């Protein structure tokens, strides 16, 4: 993939690191639940992230934190669609949107409203129909590694094999290679020590030949290292993002856009020359 094709927005890969700002319109996300679950607050945050330098806004209507309660399609749609529709109607808002969902019905509504990307935390293993939706709308899809057990035979080898299974599901659904992004799934189906090992092995995932997205923002890998609450993990997040960029990550998914944009620019200046 030479470019990340997000509708009218083309992001050339390899030139710099792209910033995906997190917009959780949920009452129970682990780090910002309830902060942006009202439409006006969510819109205000989206505009602020755009001003701070985000390249993509990733909108999620269901928390995927450990122990989260799954919600219905109708509930998820009621959370995300008012925000999506308002942003898409505002011609001054130019950033592409991503929908963070594993439900085909939610994806269809979001993509029909103009959303340019899918972000699936189950890598098409929760519902294969999501792949057909992505193929129909010809949008990029991020396939994240996830599983219900932390029992691995060989951690990195197993994760790569399971990501390849997701990639094959994408191919079977009709998704072109140039629309596939992968994510090693920090904080999902992994212990603290396993998360650290994945971070040390990021280049192995880059070597698969697909754009790599990294999401460590405010996660437990930082909490357990620094023993800090969610709103005080910016430095830990910065360290993981800089290491990721140095390893070859293309997209970082983060909460603090302004600060992590600066981290990315500084790291890019060193490693992308």
JOLIN-V360753 format. One record per backbone hydrogen bond with DSSP energy under -0.5 kcal/mol. NH is the residue of the N-H (numbers start at 1). CO is the residue of the C=O. Records with the same first field share a line. If there is no record, write none. Layout:
NH->CO / CO
This chain:
4->11
5->3
6->4 / 9
7->5
9->6
10->8
11->4 / 9
12->10
13->2
15->12
18->250
20->18 / 252
21->19 / 56
22->254
23->58
25->23 / 60
26->24
33->29
34->26
35->32
36->32
42->38
43->39
44->40
45->41
46->42
47->43
48->44
49->45
50->46
51->47
52->48
53->49 / 50
54->49
55->19
56->19
57->96
58->21 / 56
59->57 / 98
60->23 / 58
61->100
68->65
70->68
76->72
77->73
78->74
79->75 / 76
80->76
81->77
84->80
85->81
86->82
87->83
88->84
89->85
90->86
91->89
93->90
94->92
96->55
98->57
99->117
100->59 / 98
101->99 / 119
104->102
107->103
108->104
109->105
110->106
111->107
112->108
113->109
114->111
115->110
116->97
117->97
118->140
119->99
120->142
121->119
123->120
125->122
130->127
131->128
132->128
133->129
134->130
135->131
136->132
137->133
138->134
139->134
140->116
141->179
142->118
143->141 / 181
144->120 / 142
145->183
152->150
158->154
159->155
160->156
161->157
162->158
163->159
164->160
165->161
166->162
167->163
168->164
169->165
170->166
171->167
172->168
173->169
174->170 / 171
175->170
179->176
180->177
181->141
182->211
183->143
184->213
188->185
189->187
195->191
196->192
197->193
198->194
199->195
200->196
201->197 / 198
202->199
204->201
205->201 / 202
206->202
207->203
208->205
209->206
211->180
213->182
214->251
217->253
219->216
222->219
223->219
224->220
225->221
226->222
227->223
232->229
233->230
237->233
238->234
239->235
240->236
241->237
242->238
243->239
244->240
245->241
246->242
247->243
248->244 / 245
249->244
250->212
251->212
252->18
253->214
254->20 / 252
257->255
260->256
261->257
262->258
263->259
264->260
265->261
266->262
267->263
268->264
269->265
270->266 / 267
271->267
272->268
